[in-house]
């Protein structure tokens, strides 16, 4: 029997900060304590870059090369164009609607920049980057990434003008584009004012809605842009109604019941594994960018 999954908390993101020189982001998931990690697992963090104009330049802005280990990064582009290089030799471009699901696993070095031609033109950039934890059994897998173009991601219409995209997991039998290492649902929901959609998740999953633009009602509780709505474990169904035109990410996943020890770009299970990750990076075991 389906029942309502009620709102238990709303988290308002702090003031935005710069990541590198190309991304002005709000950190829209709380983190840093055991209780906060437990309520967002298997997710770790989510940075949302609201629309920001960057003037023309011959030197692409972004984040210079840096390592990751033990988790996955999911980059969603809404406006602007990005490009990526990493130590596996992979290179890719992301246009609006594209998603890159990168599995850092045993260690990778990469850089994320505004795309070269876009940088020369200048323009608005809007994006989000989600970090998804890996179970201990997969933290030593080989790094790789899934380049999901806009055309790869299933779209489900809602009414005449609204829709949602199934990036990972499933929605009403429509399976997402991404392969995942644990049960994870990531929906990109775009609702016009007055439109509604109902989503359903198991009672044991951690579930949250991250509003990026607009304002929406969740079974009687309203939330605004750059706020994250947390839902209780009991119940299964969540009805979202757009009070204004609304853009949000719906996140739900089975918690990974393992210790988390995070330090900068590494997410492992204990302090010794962090020390090993730092040593591996310094020794060049995560590779290099050409």
KENUTOR-488809 format. One line per 10 residues: their letters; for each residue x, y, z of C-alpha. Coordinates in Angstrom, 1 decimal. Example, Ala and Ser with C-alpha at 12.3 -4.5 7.8 and 13.67 -1.06 7.14 Angstrom:
2
as> 12.3,-4.5,7.8 ~ 13.7,-1.1,7.1
//
This chain:
290
xxxxxxxxxx> 0.0,0.0,0.0 ~ 1.4,3.4,-1.0 ~ 1.6,6.1,1.6 ~ 3.0,9.7,1.7 ~ 6.7,10.1,2.5 ~ 6.6,13.3,4.6 ~ 9.1,16.2,4.7 ~ 11.2,16.1,7.9 ~ 13.7,18.9,7.2 ~ 14.6,21.7,4.8
xxxxxxxxxx> 18.3,22.7,4.4 ~ 19.2,26.1,3.0 ~ 22.5,26.2,1.3 ~ 25.1,28.7,2.5 ~ 26.4,31.6,0.4 ~ 28.0,30.5,-2.9 ~ 31.8,30.1,-3.2 ~ 34.2,29.7,-6.2 ~ 35.6,26.3,-7.2 ~ 38.6,27.1,-9.3
xxxxxxxxxx> 37.9,30.2,-11.4 ~ 35.0,28.8,-13.5 ~ 32.3,27.6,-11.1 ~ 30.4,29.7,-8.6 ~ 28.5,27.1,-6.6 ~ 26.1,26.6,-3.7 ~ 26.9,23.5,-1.6 ~ 23.3,22.2,-1.4 ~ 23.8,19.0,0.7 ~ 25.0,19.2,4.3
xxxxxxxxxx> 28.1,17.3,5.3 ~ 30.9,17.0,7.7 ~ 29.3,15.0,10.5 ~ 28.4,11.4,10.9 ~ 24.7,12.1,11.2 ~ 24.7,14.3,8.1 ~ 26.6,11.6,6.2 ~ 24.1,9.0,7.3 ~ 21.1,10.9,6.1 ~ 22.5,11.7,2.6
xxxxxxxxxx> 24.3,8.4,1.9 ~ 25.0,7.1,-0.8 ~ 25.4,10.7,-1.8 ~ 28.3,12.8,-0.4 ~ 27.9,16.3,-1.7 ~ 26.1,18.4,-4.4 ~ 27.4,21.7,-5.8 ~ 25.0,23.7,-7.8 ~ 26.3,26.5,-10.0 ~ 23.4,28.9,-10.6
xxxxxxxxxx> 23.4,30.7,-14.0 ~ 26.5,33.0,-14.1 ~ 27.9,35.0,-17.0 ~ 31.6,34.6,-17.8 ~ 33.0,37.2,-20.3 ~ 35.1,36.1,-23.3 ~ 38.6,34.8,-22.7 ~ 41.4,33.0,-24.5 ~ 42.2,31.0,-21.4 ~ 39.4,28.6,-20.5
xxxxxxxxxx> 38.2,29.0,-16.9 ~ 37.5,26.0,-14.6 ~ 39.4,23.7,-12.3 ~ 43.0,22.6,-13.0 ~ 44.1,19.0,-12.7 ~ 43.3,17.3,-9.4 ~ 42.8,13.8,-8.1 ~ 39.8,11.8,-6.9 ~ 39.6,8.4,-5.4 ~ 36.8,6.2,-3.8
xxxxxxxxxx> 33.7,7.7,-5.3 ~ 31.9,9.0,-8.4 ~ 31.3,12.5,-9.8 ~ 28.1,13.2,-11.7 ~ 28.3,16.5,-13.7 ~ 25.0,17.8,-15.2 ~ 25.2,20.8,-17.6 ~ 22.2,23.1,-18.0 ~ 23.8,26.1,-19.7 ~ 27.2,26.6,-21.3
xxxxxxxxxx> 29.7,24.0,-22.4 ~ 32.4,22.2,-20.5 ~ 35.3,19.9,-21.4 ~ 37.1,17.2,-19.5 ~ 40.5,15.5,-19.6 ~ 41.8,12.8,-17.4 ~ 44.7,10.5,-16.7 ~ 43.1,7.5,-18.4 ~ 43.5,9.4,-21.7 ~ 39.8,10.2,-22.0
xxxxxxxxxx> 38.6,13.5,-23.3 ~ 35.1,14.8,-23.6 ~ 32.8,17.8,-24.2 ~ 29.5,18.4,-22.4 ~ 26.8,20.5,-23.9 ~ 23.5,21.6,-22.3 ~ 21.6,18.5,-21.3 ~ 24.6,16.2,-21.2 ~ 25.8,14.3,-18.1 ~ 29.2,12.9,-17.3
xxxxxxxxxx> 29.2,10.1,-14.7 ~ 32.9,9.6,-13.8 ~ 33.9,6.7,-11.6 ~ 37.2,7.7,-9.8 ~ 37.4,4.3,-8.0 ~ 41.1,3.4,-7.5 ~ 42.2,6.9,-8.5 ~ 42.1,9.4,-11.3 ~ 43.5,12.8,-12.1 ~ 41.4,15.1,-14.2
xxxxxxxxxx> 40.6,18.7,-15.1 ~ 37.3,20.4,-15.7 ~ 37.2,23.6,-17.8 ~ 34.8,25.7,-19.8 ~ 34.9,24.4,-23.4 ~ 37.5,26.3,-25.5 ~ 35.2,27.8,-28.2 ~ 32.6,28.7,-25.6 ~ 35.2,30.4,-23.5 ~ 36.2,32.6,-26.5
xxxxxxxxxx> 32.5,33.6,-27.0 ~ 31.7,34.0,-23.3 ~ 28.2,33.2,-21.9 ~ 26.2,31.8,-19.0 ~ 27.2,28.6,-17.2 ~ 24.7,26.6,-15.1 ~ 25.7,23.2,-13.9 ~ 25.5,20.8,-11.0 ~ 28.0,18.2,-9.7 ~ 27.0,15.4,-7.5
xxxxxxxxxx> 29.4,13.1,-5.6 ~ 28.2,9.5,-5.1 ~ 30.0,7.2,-2.7 ~ 31.2,3.7,-3.8 ~ 30.9,0.6,-1.7 ~ 34.2,-0.6,-0.2 ~ 34.1,-3.6,-2.6 ~ 34.4,-1.2,-5.6 ~ 36.7,1.6,-4.3 ~ 39.6,-0.3,-5.9
xxxxxxxxxx> 38.0,-0.8,-9.3 ~ 39.6,0.8,-12.4 ~ 38.5,4.4,-13.1 ~ 36.3,5.1,-16.0 ~ 33.4,7.3,-17.0 ~ 30.0,7.3,-18.8 ~ 29.5,10.1,-21.2 ~ 25.7,10.5,-21.4 ~ 24.6,12.9,-24.1 ~ 21.2,14.6,-23.9
xxxxxxxxxx> 19.9,12.1,-26.5 ~ 21.0,9.2,-24.2 ~ 18.9,10.2,-21.3 ~ 15.2,9.1,-21.3 ~ 12.6,11.9,-21.1 ~ 9.2,11.4,-19.5 ~ 6.6,14.1,-20.4 ~ 4.5,15.6,-17.5 ~ 1.4,17.3,-18.8 ~ 1.9,19.5,-21.9
xxxxxxxxxx> 5.1,21.5,-21.0 ~ 6.8,19.8,-18.1 ~ 9.1,16.7,-18.1 ~ 11.6,14.7,-16.1 ~ 14.8,13.0,-17.3 ~ 15.8,9.7,-15.8 ~ 19.6,10.0,-15.3 ~ 19.9,7.0,-13.0 ~ 17.5,4.4,-11.4 ~ 14.0,4.4,-12.8
xxxxxxxxxx> 10.7,6.2,-12.9 ~ 7.5,4.3,-13.5 ~ 9.3,1.6,-15.5 ~ 11.5,4.0,-17.5 ~ 15.1,3.0,-16.7 ~ 17.9,5.6,-16.4 ~ 20.8,6.0,-18.7 ~ 23.6,5.5,-16.1 ~ 24.9,2.3,-14.6 ~ 25.5,2.4,-10.9
xxxxxxxxxx> 27.3,0.4,-8.2 ~ 24.4,0.6,-5.6 ~ 20.7,1.4,-5.9 ~ 20.6,5.1,-6.8 ~ 17.9,7.3,-8.4 ~ 18.7,10.6,-10.0 ~ 15.9,12.5,-11.7 ~ 16.2,15.9,-13.4 ~ 12.7,17.4,-13.0 ~ 11.6,20.4,-14.9
xxxxxxxxxx> 8.1,21.6,-13.9 ~ 6.1,24.5,-15.2 ~ 4.0,26.5,-12.7 ~ 1.0,24.5,-11.6 ~ 2.2,21.1,-12.9 ~ 2.6,18.2,-10.5 ~ 4.4,14.8,-10.5 ~ 4.4,11.9,-8.0 ~ 7.5,9.9,-7.4 ~ 7.9,6.7,-5.3
xxxxxxxxxx> 10.8,5.3,-3.4 ~ 11.4,2.4,-0.9 ~ 11.1,3.2,2.8 ~ 14.7,2.2,3.4 ~ 16.1,4.7,0.9 ~ 17.5,8.2,1.8 ~ 15.4,10.6,-0.2 ~ 15.8,14.3,-0.9 ~ 14.8,17.0,-3.4 ~ 17.3,19.7,-4.4
xxxxxxxxxx> 15.6,22.8,-5.7 ~ 17.8,24.8,-8.1 ~ 15.4,27.3,-9.6 ~ 11.8,28.2,-8.6 ~ 9.5,27.2,-5.8 ~ 7.6,24.0,-5.2 ~ 5.2,22.3,-2.8 ~ 5.8,18.8,-1.4 ~ 2.5,17.5,0.0 ~ 1.9,20.8,1.9
xxxxxxxxxx> 5.4,22.0,2.6 ~ 6.9,24.6,0.3 ~ 10.6,25.0,-0.6 ~ 12.6,27.6,-2.6 ~ 15.6,27.7,-4.8 ~ 18.9,26.4,-3.3 ~ 17.0,24.6,-0.6 ~ 17.1,20.8,-0.1 ~ 14.1,18.9,1.2 ~ 14.7,15.8,3.2
xxxxxxxxxx> 12.0,13.1,3.5 ~ 11.4,10.6,6.3 ~ 12.0,6.8,5.8 ~ 8.3,6.0,6.3 ~ 6.0,6.1,3.3 ~ 6.7,5.8,-0.4 ~ 5.1,8.6,-2.4 ~ 6.1,12.2,-2.9 ~ 3.9,14.7,-4.9 ~ 5.7,17.7,-6.2
xxxxxxxxxx> 3.7,20.7,-7.4 ~ 5.4,23.7,-9.0 ~ 4.4,27.0,-7.4 ~ 6.6,28.7,-9.9 ~ 8.5,27.3,-12.8 ~ 10.8,24.9,-11.0 ~ 14.1,23.0,-11.8 ~ 15.1,20.3,-9.3 ~ 17.1,17.2,-8.8 ~ 15.3,14.3,-7.1
xxxxxxxxxx> 17.8,12.1,-5.3 ~ 17.1,8.7,-3.6 ~ 19.3,5.8,-2.8 ~ 20.0,2.9,-0.6 ~ 22.4,4.0,2.2 ~ 25.9,2.4,2.1 ~ 26.2,1.1,5.6 ~ 30.0,1.5,5.9 ~ 32.3,4.0,7.6 ~ 33.2,7.1,5.7
xxxxxxxxxx> 36.5,8.9,6.1 ~ 36.8,11.8,3.7 ~ 39.7,14.2,3.1 ~ 39.6,16.7,0.2 ~ 39.2,14.8,-3.1 ~ 39.4,11.3,-1.4 ~ 36.5,9.4,0.1 ~ 37.6,6.1,1.8 ~ 36.6,4.0,4.8 ~ 39.4,4.9,7.3
xxxxxxxxxx> 42.3,7.3,7.9 ~ 44.9,4.8,6.7 ~ 43.3,4.5,3.3 ~ 43.4,8.2,3.0 ~ 47.1,8.3,3.7 ~ 47.6,5.5,1.1 ~ 45.5,7.6,-1.4 ~ 47.7,10.7,-0.8 ~ 50.9,8.6,-1.2 ~ 49.6,7.0,-4.4
xxxxxxxxxx> 48.8,10.4,-5.9 ~ 52.2,11.8,-4.9 ~ 53.9,8.8,-6.4 ~ 52.1,9.2,-9.7 ~ 50.1,6.0,-9.4 ~ 46.9,7.8,-10.4 ~ 48.4,8.8,-13.7 ~ 49.1,12.1,-15.3 ~ 47.6,14.5,-17.8 ~ 49.4,15.0,-21.1
//
